[in-house]
């Protein structure tokens, strides 16, 4: 079963300022979620923030880039709500 993965409007704007390596990792993460679902234990520093909210690191270093996403099991959708630096992440 394929999941529908979207970028929230705010996250889409945040991607404009991301380095190419972090942006490529974000799209790889989105493809991975699309194929295998929102639980991505194979990504660095993956963590479950709440019942339906997750995060992982896209690029290590200074600054570290992270992605935060929310799943909707009923509609089989995932929305990436944040993609940016670790300091501003909505944890």
HTML snippet that shows the backbone in 3Dmol.js (N, CA, C, O; Angstrom):
<script src="https://3Dmol.org/build/3Dmol-min.js"></script>
<div id="view" style="width:600px;height:400px;position:relative"></div>
<script>
const pdb = `
ATOM      1  N   UNK A   1       0.842  -1.163   0.000  1.00  0.00           N
ATOM      2  CA  UNK A   1       0.000   0.000   0.000  1.00  0.00           C
ATOM      3  C   UNK A   1       0.905   1.250   0.000  1.00  0.00           C
ATOM      4  O   UNK A   1       1.798   1.379   0.837  1.00  0.00           O
ATOM      5  N   UNK A   2       0.665   2.134  -0.922  1.00  0.00           N
ATOM      6  CA  UNK A   2       1.442   3.362  -1.027  1.00  0.00           C
ATOM      7  C   UNK A   2       0.794   4.481  -0.212  1.00  0.00           C
ATOM      8  O   UNK A   2      -0.422   4.667  -0.257  1.00  0.00           O
ATOM      9  N   UNK A   3       1.611   5.217   0.527  1.00  0.00           N
ATOM     10  CA  UNK A   3       1.140   6.344   1.300  1.00  0.00           C
ATOM     11  C   UNK A   3       1.223   7.601   0.441  1.00  0.00           C
ATOM     12  O   UNK A   3       2.112   7.726  -0.401  1.00  0.00           O
ATOM     13  N   UNK A   4       0.314   8.510   0.652  1.00  0.00           N
ATOM     14  CA  UNK A   4       0.345   9.802  -0.037  1.00  0.00           C
ATOM     15  C   UNK A   4       1.119  10.762   0.852  1.00  0.00           C
ATOM     16  O   UNK A   4       0.728  10.999   1.995  1.00  0.00           O
ATOM     17  N   UNK A   5       2.218  11.321   0.339  1.00  0.00           N
ATOM     18  CA  UNK A   5       3.085  12.195   1.119  1.00  0.00           C
ATOM     19  C   UNK A   5       3.060  13.589   0.508  1.00  0.00           C
ATOM     20  O   UNK A   5       3.275  13.758  -0.692  1.00  0.00           O
ATOM     21  N   UNK A   6       2.794  14.588   1.351  1.00  0.00           N
ATOM     22  CA  UNK A   6       2.744  15.977   0.887  1.00  0.00           C
ATOM     23  C   UNK A   6       3.620  16.856   1.771  1.00  0.00           C
ATOM     24  O   UNK A   6       3.951  16.500   2.901  1.00  0.00           O
ATOM     25  N   UNK A   7       3.979  17.997   1.234  1.00  0.00           N
ATOM     26  CA  UNK A   7       4.694  19.019   1.994  1.00  0.00           C
ATOM     27  C   UNK A   7       3.704  20.100   2.391  1.00  0.00           C
ATOM     28  O   UNK A   7       2.977  20.619   1.545  1.00  0.00           O
ATOM     29  N   UNK A   8       3.673  20.439   3.661  1.00  0.00           N
ATOM     30  CA  UNK A   8       2.868  21.561   4.118  1.00  0.00           C
ATOM     31  C   UNK A   8       3.415  22.827   3.458  1.00  0.00           C
ATOM     32  O   UNK A   8       4.599  22.893   3.128  1.00  0.00           O
ATOM     33  N   UNK A   9       2.578  23.804   3.270  1.00  0.00           N
ATOM     34  CA  UNK A   9       2.986  25.043   2.591  1.00  0.00           C
ATOM     35  C   UNK A   9       4.187  25.685   3.274  1.00  0.00           C
ATOM     36  O   UNK A   9       5.097  26.174   2.605  1.00  0.00           O
ATOM     37  N   UNK A  10       4.190  25.685   4.592  1.00  0.00           N
ATOM     38  CA  UNK A  10       5.301  26.270   5.343  1.00  0.00           C
ATOM     39  C   UNK A  10       6.586  25.468   5.125  1.00  0.00           C
ATOM     40  O   UNK A  10       7.660  26.047   4.957  1.00  0.00           O
ATOM     41  N   UNK A  11       6.477  24.157   5.128  1.00  0.00           N
ATOM     42  CA  UNK A  11       7.647  23.307   4.893  1.00  0.00           C
ATOM     43  C   UNK A  11       8.175  23.485   3.473  1.00  0.00           C
ATOM     44  O   UNK A  11       9.383  23.433   3.242  1.00  0.00           O
ATOM     45  N   UNK A  12       7.275  23.693   2.534  1.00  0.00           N
ATOM     46  CA  UNK A  12       7.689  23.926   1.152  1.00  0.00           C
ATOM     47  C   UNK A  12       8.534  25.193   1.054  1.00  0.00           C
ATOM     48  O   UNK A  12       9.534  25.223   0.337  1.00  0.00           O
ATOM     49  N   UNK A  13       8.133  26.230   1.769  1.00  0.00           N
ATOM     50  CA  UNK A  13       8.901  27.479   1.786  1.00  0.00           C
ATOM     51  C   UNK A  13      10.259  27.264   2.447  1.00  0.00           C
ATOM     52  O   UNK A  13      11.257  27.837   2.010  1.00  0.00           O
ATOM     53  N   UNK A  14      10.304  26.447   3.491  1.00  0.00           N
ATOM     54  CA  UNK A  14      11.553  26.200   4.203  1.00  0.00           C
ATOM     55  C   UNK A  14      12.569  25.482   3.319  1.00  0.00           C
ATOM     56  O   UNK A  14      13.773  25.667   3.493  1.00  0.00           O
ATOM     57  N   UNK A  15      12.106  24.673   2.384  1.00  0.00           N
ATOM     58  CA  UNK A  15      13.029  23.929   1.527  1.00  0.00           C
ATOM     59  C   UNK A  15      13.815  24.845   0.597  1.00  0.00           C
ATOM     60  O   UNK A  15      14.864  24.448   0.088  1.00  0.00           O
ATOM     61  N   UNK A  16      13.337  26.042   0.369  1.00  0.00           N
ATOM     62  CA  UNK A  16      14.034  26.983  -0.527  1.00  0.00           C
ATOM     63  C   UNK A  16      15.392  27.395   0.024  1.00  0.00           C
ATOM     64  O   UNK A  16      16.284  27.759  -0.743  1.00  0.00           O
ATOM     65  N   UNK A  17      15.562  27.342   1.339  1.00  0.00           N
ATOM     66  CA  UNK A  17      16.812  27.766   1.969  1.00  0.00           C
ATOM     67  C   UNK A  17      17.694  26.600   2.400  1.00  0.00           C
ATOM     68  O   UNK A  17      18.725  26.811   3.038  1.00  0.00           O
ATOM     69  N   UNK A  18      17.304  25.379   2.061  1.00  0.00           N
ATOM     70  CA  UNK A  18      18.068  24.208   2.477  1.00  0.00           C
ATOM     71  C   UNK A  18      19.208  23.923   1.507  1.00  0.00           C
ATOM     72  O   UNK A  18      19.081  24.171   0.308  1.00  0.00           O
ATOM     73  N   UNK A  19      20.331  23.399   2.024  1.00  0.00           N
ATOM     74  CA  UNK A  19      21.399  22.983   1.123  1.00  0.00           C
ATOM     75  C   UNK A  19      20.960  21.775   0.288  1.00  0.00           C
ATOM     76  O   UNK A  19      20.039  21.049   0.663  1.00  0.00           O
ATOM     77  N   UNK A  20      21.625  21.573  -0.835  1.00  0.00           N
ATOM     78  CA  UNK A  20      21.229  20.507  -1.757  1.00  0.00           C
ATOM     79  C   UNK A  20      21.259  19.129  -1.109  1.00  0.00           C
ATOM     80  O   UNK A  20      20.387  18.304  -1.385  1.00  0.00           O
ATOM     81  N   UNK A  21      22.242  18.861  -0.255  1.00  0.00           N
ATOM     82  CA  UNK A  21      22.336  17.546   0.388  1.00  0.00           C
ATOM     83  C   UNK A  21      21.133  17.289   1.297  1.00  0.00           C
ATOM     84  O   UNK A  21      20.588  16.185   1.300  1.00  0.00           O
ATOM     85  N   UNK A  22      20.719  18.280   2.055  1.00  0.00           N
ATOM     86  CA  UNK A  22      19.572  18.134   2.950  1.00  0.00           C
ATOM     87  C   UNK A  22      18.283  18.008   2.148  1.00  0.00           C
ATOM     88  O   UNK A  22      17.396  17.237   2.517  1.00  0.00           O
ATOM     89  N   UNK A  23      18.173  18.748   1.069  1.00  0.00           N
ATOM     90  CA  UNK A  23      16.988  18.684   0.216  1.00  0.00           C
ATOM     91  C   UNK A  23      16.874  17.310  -0.451  1.00  0.00           C
ATOM     92  O   UNK A  23      15.783  16.746  -0.540  1.00  0.00           O
ATOM     93  N   UNK A  24      17.996  16.781  -0.915  1.00  0.00           N
ATOM     94  CA  UNK A  24      17.998  15.442  -1.517  1.00  0.00           C
ATOM     95  C   UNK A  24      17.593  14.395  -0.483  1.00  0.00           C
ATOM     96  O   UNK A  24      16.850  13.466  -0.797  1.00  0.00           O
ATOM     97  N   UNK A  25      18.081  14.544   0.752  1.00  0.00           N
ATOM     98  CA  UNK A  25      17.716  13.612   1.818  1.00  0.00           C
ATOM     99  C   UNK A  25      16.220  13.704   2.138  1.00  0.00           C
ATOM    100  O   UNK A  25      15.582  12.688   2.415  1.00  0.00           O
ATOM    101  N   UNK A  26      15.661  14.917   2.100  1.00  0.00           N
ATOM    102  CA  UNK A  26      14.231  15.087   2.346  1.00  0.00           C
ATOM    103  C   UNK A  26      13.404  14.346   1.300  1.00  0.00           C
ATOM    104  O   UNK A  26      12.443  13.656   1.639  1.00  0.00           O
ATOM    105  N   UNK A  27      13.775  14.489   0.034  1.00  0.00           N
ATOM    106  CA  UNK A  27      13.027  13.800  -1.015  1.00  0.00           C
ATOM    107  C   UNK A  27      13.208  12.288  -0.937  1.00  0.00           C
ATOM    108  O   UNK A  27      12.289  11.535  -1.262  1.00  0.00           O
ATOM    109  N   UNK A  28      14.387  11.840  -0.509  1.00  0.00           N
ATOM    110  CA  UNK A  28      14.611  10.410  -0.305  1.00  0.00           C
ATOM    111  C   UNK A  28      13.735   9.903   0.852  1.00  0.00           C
ATOM    112  O   UNK A  28      13.156   8.820   0.770  1.00  0.00           O
ATOM    113  N   UNK A  29      13.645  10.692   1.919  1.00  0.00           N
ATOM    114  CA  UNK A  29      12.786  10.343   3.052  1.00  0.00           C
ATOM    115  C   UNK A  29      11.328  10.264   2.614  1.00  0.00           C
ATOM    116  O   UNK A  29      10.618   9.328   2.983  1.00  0.00           O
ATOM    117  N   UNK A  30      10.881  11.235   1.835  1.00  0.00           N
ATOM    118  CA  UNK A  30       9.489  11.242   1.372  1.00  0.00           C
ATOM    119  C   UNK A  30       9.194  10.013   0.507  1.00  0.00           C
ATOM    120  O   UNK A  30       8.117   9.426   0.613  1.00  0.00           O
ATOM    121  N   UNK A  31      10.140   9.624  -0.343  1.00  0.00           N
ATOM    122  CA  UNK A  31       9.947   8.412  -1.146  1.00  0.00           C
ATOM    123  C   UNK A  31       9.914   7.167  -0.277  1.00  0.00           C
ATOM    124  O   UNK A  31       9.137   6.246  -0.530  1.00  0.00           O
ATOM    125  N   UNK A  32      10.755   7.139   0.742  1.00  0.00           N
ATOM    126  CA  UNK A  32      10.779   6.010   1.667  1.00  0.00           C
ATOM    127  C   UNK A  32       9.451   5.901   2.419  1.00  0.00           C
ATOM    128  O   UNK A  32       8.916   4.804   2.585  1.00  0.00           O
ATOM    129  N   UNK A  33       8.923   7.034   2.871  1.00  0.00           N
ATOM    130  CA  UNK A  33       7.628   7.041   3.561  1.00  0.00           C
ATOM    131  C   UNK A  33       6.523   6.602   2.603  1.00  0.00           C
ATOM    132  O   UNK A  33       5.631   5.844   2.983  1.00  0.00           O
ATOM    133  N   UNK A  34       6.584   7.072   1.379  1.00  0.00           N
ATOM    134  CA  UNK A  34       5.583   6.715   0.375  1.00  0.00           C
ATOM    135  C   UNK A  34       5.523   5.194   0.181  1.00  0.00           C
ATOM    136  O   UNK A  34       4.440   4.624   0.047  1.00  0.00           O
ATOM    137  N   UNK A  35       6.668   4.556   0.168  1.00  0.00           N
ATOM    138  CA  UNK A  35       6.728   3.115  -0.075  1.00  0.00           C
ATOM    139  C   UNK A  35       6.474   2.278   1.170  1.00  0.00           C
ATOM    140  O   UNK A  35       5.761   1.276   1.110  1.00  0.00           O
ATOM    141  N   UNK A  36       7.055   2.685   2.304  1.00  0.00           N
ATOM    142  CA  UNK A  36       7.064   1.821   3.479  1.00  0.00           C
ATOM    143  C   UNK A  36       6.282   2.337   4.681  1.00  0.00           C
ATOM    144  O   UNK A  36       6.164   1.632   5.684  1.00  0.00           O
ATOM    145  N   UNK A  37       5.744   3.555   4.600  1.00  0.00           N
ATOM    146  CA  UNK A  37       4.955   4.092   5.698  1.00  0.00           C
ATOM    147  C   UNK A  37       5.730   5.078   6.555  1.00  0.00           C
ATOM    148  O   UNK A  37       6.935   5.252   6.371  1.00  0.00           O
ATOM    149  N   UNK A  38       5.042   5.726   7.496  1.00  0.00           N
ATOM    150  CA  UNK A  38       5.631   6.816   8.269  1.00  0.00           C
ATOM    151  C   UNK A  38       6.615   6.389   9.362  1.00  0.00           C
ATOM    152  O   UNK A  38       7.375   7.230   9.843  1.00  0.00           O
ATOM    153  N   UNK A  39       6.631   5.142   9.764  1.00  0.00           N
ATOM    154  CA  UNK A  39       7.546   4.682  10.796  1.00  0.00           C
ATOM    155  C   UNK A  39       8.880   4.345  10.141  1.00  0.00           C
ATOM    156  O   UNK A  39       9.009   3.301   9.502  1.00  0.00           O
ATOM    157  N   UNK A  40       9.879   5.221  10.295  1.00  0.00           N
ATOM    158  CA  UNK A  40      11.143   5.093   9.574  1.00  0.00           C
ATOM    159  C   UNK A  40      12.304   4.909  10.541  1.00  0.00           C
ATOM    160  O   UNK A  40      13.133   5.808  10.678  1.00  0.00           O
ATOM    161  N   UNK A  41      12.381   3.785  11.202  1.00  0.00           N
ATOM    162  CA  UNK A  41      13.454   3.512  12.151  1.00  0.00           C
ATOM    163  C   UNK A  41      14.823   3.393  11.516  1.00  0.00           C
ATOM    164  O   UNK A  41      15.825   3.346  12.229  1.00  0.00           O
ATOM    165  N   UNK A  42      14.895   3.341  10.189  1.00  0.00           N
ATOM    166  CA  UNK A  42      16.172   3.200   9.492  1.00  0.00           C
ATOM    167  C   UNK A  42      16.827   4.544   9.184  1.00  0.00           C
ATOM    168  O   UNK A  42      17.858   4.574   8.513  1.00  0.00           O
ATOM    169  N   UNK A  43      16.262   5.650   9.653  1.00  0.00           N
ATOM    170  CA  UNK A  43      16.825   6.986   9.429  1.00  0.00           C
ATOM    171  C   UNK A  43      17.530   7.449  10.694  1.00  0.00           C
ATOM    172  O   UNK A  43      17.136   7.067  11.796  1.00  0.00           O
ATOM    173  N   UNK A  44      18.593   8.287  10.547  1.00  0.00           N
ATOM    174  CA  UNK A  44      19.351   8.726  11.728  1.00  0.00           C
ATOM    175  C   UNK A  44      18.506   9.588  12.669  1.00  0.00           C
ATOM    176  O   UNK A  44      17.758  10.468  12.241  1.00  0.00           O
ATOM    177  N   UNK A  45      18.652   9.303  13.953  1.00  0.00           N
ATOM    178  CA  UNK A  45      17.961  10.036  15.010  1.00  0.00           C
ATOM    179  C   UNK A  45      16.452  10.081  14.817  1.00  0.00           C
ATOM    180  O   UNK A  45      15.802  11.063  15.175  1.00  0.00           O
ATOM    181  N   UNK A  46      15.900   9.015  14.249  1.00  0.00           N
ATOM    182  CA  UNK A  46      14.445   8.912  14.097  1.00  0.00           C
ATOM    183  C   UNK A  46      13.822   8.839  15.483  1.00  0.00           C
ATOM    184  O   UNK A  46      14.365   8.202  16.385  1.00  0.00           O
ATOM    185  N   UNK A  47      12.684   9.492  15.646  1.00  0.00           N
ATOM    186  CA  UNK A  47      11.990   9.430  16.919  1.00  0.00           C
ATOM    187  C   UNK A  47      10.512   9.719  16.762  1.00  0.00           C
ATOM    188  O   UNK A  47      10.094  10.489  15.898  1.00  0.00           O
ATOM    189  N   UNK A  48       9.741   9.089  17.609  1.00  0.00           N
ATOM    190  CA  UNK A  48       8.301   9.323  17.640  1.00  0.00           C
ATOM    191  C   UNK A  48       8.053  10.419  18.663  1.00  0.00           C
ATOM    192  O   UNK A  48       8.389  10.262  19.837  1.00  0.00           O
ATOM    193  N   UNK A  49       7.469  11.526  18.229  1.00  0.00           N
ATOM    194  CA  UNK A  49       7.252  12.666  19.113  1.00  0.00           C
ATOM    195  C   UNK A  49       5.926  12.580  19.847  1.00  0.00           C
ATOM    196  O   UNK A  49       5.816  13.020  20.991  1.00  0.00           O
ATOM    197  N   UNK A  50       4.921  12.016  19.194  1.00  0.00           N
ATOM    198  CA  UNK A  50       3.610  11.794  19.809  1.00  0.00           C
ATOM    199  C   UNK A  50       2.976  10.615  19.084  1.00  0.00           C
ATOM    200  O   UNK A  50       3.646   9.897  18.341  1.00  0.00           O
ATOM    201  N   UNK A  51       1.698  10.425  19.302  1.00  0.00           N
ATOM    202  CA  UNK A  51       1.019   9.266  18.712  1.00  0.00           C
ATOM    203  C   UNK A  51       1.116   9.228  17.185  1.00  0.00           C
ATOM    204  O   UNK A  51       1.232   8.153  16.597  1.00  0.00           O
ATOM    205  N   UNK A  52       1.068  10.388  16.549  1.00  0.00           N
ATOM    206  CA  UNK A  52       1.087  10.408  15.085  1.00  0.00           C
ATOM    207  C   UNK A  52       2.114  11.397  14.514  1.00  0.00           C
ATOM    208  O   UNK A  52       2.013  11.780  13.348  1.00  0.00           O
ATOM    209  N   UNK A  53       3.095  11.811  15.315  1.00  0.00           N
ATOM    210  CA  UNK A  53       4.076  12.805  14.886  1.00  0.00           C
ATOM    211  C   UNK A  53       5.486  12.225  15.042  1.00  0.00           C
ATOM    212  O   UNK A  53       5.819  11.664  16.086  1.00  0.00           O
ATOM    213  N   UNK A  54       6.312  12.366  13.995  1.00  0.00           N
ATOM    214  CA  UNK A  54       7.648  11.777  13.964  1.00  0.00           C
ATOM    215  C   UNK A  54       8.676  12.801  13.503  1.00  0.00           C
ATOM    216  O   UNK A  54       8.322  13.847  12.957  1.00  0.00           O
ATOM    217  N   UNK A  55       9.948  12.493  13.726  1.00  0.00           N
ATOM    218  CA  UNK A  55      11.024  13.344  13.202  1.00  0.00           C
ATOM    219  C   UNK A  55      12.266  12.497  12.947  1.00  0.00           C
ATOM    220  O   UNK A  55      12.406  11.401  13.490  1.00  0.00           O
ATOM    221  N   UNK A  56      13.162  13.017  12.117  1.00  0.00           N
ATOM    222  CA  UNK A  56      14.475  12.415  11.920  1.00  0.00           C
ATOM    223  C   UNK A  56      15.430  13.476  11.388  1.00  0.00           C
ATOM    224  O   UNK A  56      15.004  14.544  10.946  1.00  0.00           O
ATOM    225  N   UNK A  57      16.727  13.172  11.435  1.00  0.00           N
ATOM    226  CA  UNK A  57      17.745  14.083  10.923  1.00  0.00           C
ATOM    227  C   UNK A  57      17.949  13.830   9.436  1.00  0.00           C
ATOM    228  O   UNK A  57      18.016  12.682   8.996  1.00  0.00           O
ATOM    229  N   UNK A  58      18.045  14.892   8.680  1.00  0.00           N
ATOM    230  CA  UNK A  58      18.306  14.802   7.245  1.00  0.00           C
ATOM    231  C   UNK A  58      19.789  14.982   6.949  1.00  0.00           C
ATOM    232  O   UNK A  58      20.339  14.314   6.074  1.00  0.00           O
ATOM    233  N   UNK A  59      20.432  15.887   7.680  1.00  0.00           N
ATOM    234  CA  UNK A  59      21.851  16.187   7.459  1.00  0.00           C
ATOM    235  C   UNK A  59      22.472  16.544   8.797  1.00  0.00           C
ATOM    236  O   UNK A  59      22.002  17.442   9.496  1.00  0.00           O
ATOM    237  N   UNK A  60      23.533  15.833   9.143  1.00  0.00           N
ATOM    238  CA  UNK A  60      24.242  16.130  10.389  1.00  0.00           C
ATOM    239  C   UNK A  60      25.236  17.245  10.154  1.00  0.00           C
ATOM    240  O   UNK A  60      25.509  17.610   9.010  1.00  0.00           O
ATOM    241  N   UNK A  61      25.768  17.776  11.210  1.00  0.00           N
ATOM    242  CA  UNK A  61      26.753  18.845  11.100  1.00  0.00           C
ATOM    243  C   UNK A  61      26.232  20.105  11.754  1.00  0.00           C
ATOM    244  O   UNK A  61      25.346  20.066  12.609  1.00  0.00           O
ATOM    245  N   UNK A  62      26.792  21.209  11.340  1.00  0.00           N
ATOM    246  CA  UNK A  62      26.362  22.477  11.911  1.00  0.00           C
ATOM    247  C   UNK A  62      25.958  23.414  10.782  1.00  0.00           C
ATOM    248  O   UNK A  62      26.839  23.892  10.067  1.00  0.00           O
ATOM    249  N   UNK A  63      24.711  23.697  10.586  1.00  0.00           N
ATOM    250  CA  UNK A  63      23.558  23.265  11.388  1.00  0.00           C
ATOM    251  C   UNK A  63      23.061  21.885  10.958  1.00  0.00           C
ATOM    252  O   UNK A  63      23.295  21.446   9.832  1.00  0.00           O
ATOM    253  N   UNK A  64      22.384  21.227  11.863  1.00  0.00           N
ATOM    254  CA  UNK A  64      21.741  19.947  11.587  1.00  0.00           C
ATOM    255  C   UNK A  64      20.355  20.228  11.013  1.00  0.00           C
ATOM    256  O   UNK A  64      19.624  21.075  11.526  1.00  0.00           O
ATOM    257  N   UNK A  65      20.000  19.515   9.952  1.00  0.00           N
ATOM    258  CA  UNK A  65      18.677  19.676   9.339  1.00  0.00           C
ATOM    259  C   UNK A  65      17.798  18.492   9.702  1.00  0.00           C
ATOM    260  O   UNK A  65      18.246  17.345   9.691  1.00  0.00           O
ATOM    261  N   UNK A  66      16.533  18.779  10.025  1.00  0.00           N
ATOM    262  CA  UNK A  66      15.586  17.751  10.439  1.00  0.00           C
ATOM    263  C   UNK A  66      14.282  17.886   9.653  1.00  0.00           C
ATOM    264  O   UNK A  66      13.999  18.919   9.046  1.00  0.00           O
ATOM    265  N   UNK A  67      13.507  16.817   9.687  1.00  0.00           N
ATOM    266  CA  UNK A  67      12.159  16.830   9.119  1.00  0.00           C
ATOM    267  C   UNK A  67      11.202  16.331  10.185  1.00  0.00           C
ATOM    268  O   UNK A  67      11.529  15.428  10.956  1.00  0.00           O
ATOM    269  N   UNK A  68      10.023  16.920  10.224  1.00  0.00           N
ATOM    270  CA  UNK A  68       8.959  16.505  11.147  1.00  0.00           C
ATOM    271  C   UNK A  68       7.728  16.237  10.300  1.00  0.00           C
ATOM    272  O   UNK A  68       7.367  17.046   9.446  1.00  0.00           O
ATOM    273  N   UNK A  69       7.072  15.080  10.541  1.00  0.00           N
ATOM    274  CA  UNK A  69       5.888  14.749   9.762  1.00  0.00           C
ATOM    275  C   UNK A  69       4.792  14.171  10.636  1.00  0.00           C
ATOM    276  O   UNK A  69       5.043  13.640  11.718  1.00  0.00           O
ATOM    277  N   UNK A  70       3.563  14.289  10.136  1.00  0.00           N
ATOM    278  CA  UNK A  70       2.369  13.805  10.826  1.00  0.00           C
ATOM    279  C   UNK A  70       1.671  12.795   9.931  1.00  0.00           C
ATOM    280  O   UNK A  70       1.511  13.019   8.732  1.00  0.00           O
ATOM    281  N   UNK A  71       1.257  11.681  10.522  1.00  0.00           N
ATOM    282  CA  UNK A  71       0.547  10.659   9.752  1.00  0.00           C
ATOM    283  C   UNK A  71      -0.956  10.722  10.023  1.00  0.00           C
ATOM    284  O   UNK A  71      -1.387  11.120  11.105  1.00  0.00           O
ATOM    285  N   UNK A  72      -1.733  10.330   9.039  1.00  0.00           N
ATOM    286  CA  UNK A  72      -3.179  10.180   9.168  1.00  0.00           C
ATOM    287  C   UNK A  72      -3.499   8.782   8.665  1.00  0.00           C
ATOM    288  O   UNK A  72      -3.656   8.566   7.463  1.00  0.00           O
ATOM    289  N   UNK A  73      -3.593   7.829   9.595  1.00  0.00           N
ATOM    290  CA  UNK A  73      -3.802   6.424   9.222  1.00  0.00           C
ATOM    291  C   UNK A  73      -5.131   6.215   8.503  1.00  0.00           C
ATOM    292  O   UNK A  73      -5.236   5.369   7.614  1.00  0.00           O
ATOM    293  N   UNK A  74      -6.130   6.975   8.885  1.00  0.00           N
ATOM    294  CA  UNK A  74      -7.456   6.802   8.297  1.00  0.00           C
ATOM    295  C   UNK A  74      -7.444   7.083   6.795  1.00  0.00           C
ATOM    296  O   UNK A  74      -8.097   6.381   6.023  1.00  0.00           O
ATOM    297  N   UNK A  75      -6.702   8.107   6.385  1.00  0.00           N
ATOM    298  CA  UNK A  75      -6.658   8.487   4.970  1.00  0.00           C
ATOM    299  C   UNK A  75      -5.379   8.041   4.286  1.00  0.00           C
ATOM    300  O   UNK A  75      -5.176   8.341   3.110  1.00  0.00           O
ATOM    301  N   UNK A  76      -4.508   7.326   5.000  1.00  0.00           N
ATOM    302  CA  UNK A  76      -3.228   6.823   4.494  1.00  0.00           C
ATOM    303  C   UNK A  76      -2.416   7.971   3.884  1.00  0.00           C
ATOM    304  O   UNK A  76      -1.926   7.879   2.759  1.00  0.00           O
ATOM    305  N   UNK A  77      -2.289   9.056   4.660  1.00  0.00           N
ATOM    306  CA  UNK A  77      -1.523  10.214   4.203  1.00  0.00           C
ATOM    307  C   UNK A  77      -0.497  10.616   5.257  1.00  0.00           C
ATOM    308  O   UNK A  77      -0.659  10.350   6.448  1.00  0.00           O
ATOM    309  N   UNK A  78       0.548  11.256   4.787  1.00  0.00           N
ATOM    310  CA  UNK A  78       1.582  11.817   5.649  1.00  0.00           C
ATOM    311  C   UNK A  78       1.853  13.225   5.156  1.00  0.00           C
ATOM    312  O   UNK A  78       1.978  13.454   3.953  1.00  0.00           O
ATOM    313  N   UNK A  79       1.945  14.175   6.088  1.00  0.00           N
ATOM    314  CA  UNK A  79       2.255  15.549   5.723  1.00  0.00           C
ATOM    315  C   UNK A  79       3.529  15.974   6.446  1.00  0.00           C
ATOM    316  O   UNK A  79       3.599  15.918   7.674  1.00  0.00           O
ATOM    317  N   UNK A  80       4.528  16.395   5.688  1.00  0.00           N
ATOM    318  CA  UNK A  80       5.758  16.927   6.258  1.00  0.00           C
ATOM    319  C   UNK A  80       5.446  18.361   6.674  1.00  0.00           C
ATOM    320  O   UNK A  80       5.167  19.215   5.833  1.00  0.00           O
ATOM    321  N   UNK A  81       5.496  18.618   7.991  1.00  0.00           N
ATOM    322  CA  UNK A  81       5.115  19.938   8.489  1.00  0.00           C
ATOM    323  C   UNK A  81       6.307  20.848   8.748  1.00  0.00           C
ATOM    324  O   UNK A  81       6.143  22.059   8.895  1.00  0.00           O
ATOM    325  N   UNK A  82       7.515  20.268   8.804  1.00  0.00           N
ATOM    326  CA  UNK A  82       8.705  21.082   9.037  1.00  0.00           C
ATOM    327  C   UNK A  82       9.895  20.436   8.356  1.00  0.00           C
ATOM    328  O   UNK A  82      10.067  19.219   8.416  1.00  0.00           O
ATOM    329  N   UNK A  83      10.710  21.245   7.715  1.00  0.00           N
ATOM    330  CA  UNK A  83      11.960  20.805   7.112  1.00  0.00           C
ATOM    331  C   UNK A  83      12.940  21.962   7.228  1.00  0.00           C
ATOM    332  O   UNK A  83      12.862  22.931   6.473  1.00  0.00           O
ATOM    333  N   UNK A  84      13.844  21.857   8.159  1.00  0.00           N
ATOM    334  CA  UNK A  84      14.784  22.949   8.371  1.00  0.00           C
ATOM    335  C   UNK A  84      15.791  22.632   9.451  1.00  0.00           C
ATOM    336  O   UNK A  84      16.050  21.465   9.749  1.00  0.00           O
ATOM    337  N   UNK A  85      16.360  23.670  10.038  1.00  0.00           N
ATOM    338  CA  UNK A  85      17.405  23.481  11.040  1.00  0.00           C
ATOM    339  C   UNK A  85      16.824  22.935  12.342  1.00  0.00           C
ATOM    340  O   UNK A  85      15.651  23.128  12.664  1.00  0.00           O
ATOM    341  N   UNK A  86      17.684  22.256  13.064  1.00  0.00           N
ATOM    342  CA  UNK A  86      17.299  21.613  14.314  1.00  0.00           C
ATOM    343  C   UNK A  86      16.855  22.629  15.361  1.00  0.00           C
ATOM    344  O   UNK A  86      15.975  22.339  16.172  1.00  0.00           O
ATOM    345  N   UNK A  87      17.457  23.818  15.348  1.00  0.00           N
ATOM    346  CA  UNK A  87      17.165  24.824  16.373  1.00  0.00           C
ATOM    347  C   UNK A  87      15.719  25.313  16.330  1.00  0.00           C
ATOM    348  O   UNK A  87      15.157  25.653  17.371  1.00  0.00           O
ATOM    349  N   UNK A  88      15.118  25.354  15.166  1.00  0.00           N
ATOM    350  CA  UNK A  88      13.759  25.886  15.034  1.00  0.00           C
ATOM    351  C   UNK A  88      12.691  24.805  14.918  1.00  0.00           C
ATOM    352  O   UNK A  88      11.528  25.117  14.662  1.00  0.00           O
ATOM    353  N   UNK A  89      13.060  23.545  15.102  1.00  0.00           N
ATOM    354  CA  UNK A  89      12.129  22.436  14.924  1.00  0.00           C
ATOM    355  C   UNK A  89      11.007  22.479  15.971  1.00  0.00           C
ATOM    356  O   UNK A  89      11.256  22.790  17.136  1.00  0.00           O
ATOM    357  N   UNK A  90       9.789  22.171  15.559  1.00  0.00           N
ATOM    358  CA  UNK A  90       8.626  22.215  16.474  1.00  0.00           C
ATOM    359  C   UNK A  90       8.478  20.929  17.292  1.00  0.00           C
ATOM    360  O   UNK A  90       7.577  20.131  17.032  1.00  0.00           O
ATOM    361  N   UNK A  91       9.337  20.728  18.255  1.00  0.00           N
ATOM    362  CA  UNK A  91       9.257  19.534  19.110  1.00  0.00           C
ATOM    363  C   UNK A  91       8.345  19.835  20.264  1.00  0.00           C
ATOM    364  O   UNK A  91       8.125  18.976  21.118  1.00  0.00           O
TER     365      UNK A  91
END
`;
const viewer = $3Dmol.createViewer("view");
viewer.addModel(pdb, "pdb");
viewer.setStyle({}, {cartoon: {color: "spectrum"}});
viewer.zoomTo();
viewer.render();
</script>
